[in-house]
Amino acid sequence: MEKKEKPLEKMTAKELREMALGLPGIHGVHAMKKEELITAIRAAKGIIEPEPKKEKHIVIKKEKVVLTVAELKQKVKELRAKREEFLQQRNLKMAEILRKRISRLKKRTRRAA
């Protein structure tokens, strides 16, 4: 029974060099980097390169909006009014969310002062 070879990408550079030394047509093995070794071995064996995986979504961060202390306090006042409305409507989930936002804004005012 044949021993299954592990994928070239999972092999170390040392293992790839040993494999490349045994293949005809590959020269300068010891000076090659891992990626170069993989491409040379694939070319020598006639293996087609696999298609690259899809790239991950790149998330672009928004620029932070710097607010003054007065603007932050105004925003806190607005959120408190909204929170009172939600409490009267018995929407406790939204009231809790607004409470956390108010808390964060209050922390920012303390840092900005």
HELIX and SHEET records of a PDB file:
HELIX    1   1 LEU A    8  LYS A   10  5                                   3    
HELIX    2   2 ALA A   13  LEU A   21  1                                   9    
HELIX    3   3 VAL A   29  ALA A   31  5                                   3    
HELIX    4   4 LYS A   34  LYS A   45  1                                  12    
HELIX    5   5 VAL A   69  GLN A   88  1                                  20    
HELIX    6   6 LEU A   92  ALA A  112  1                                  21    
END                                                                             
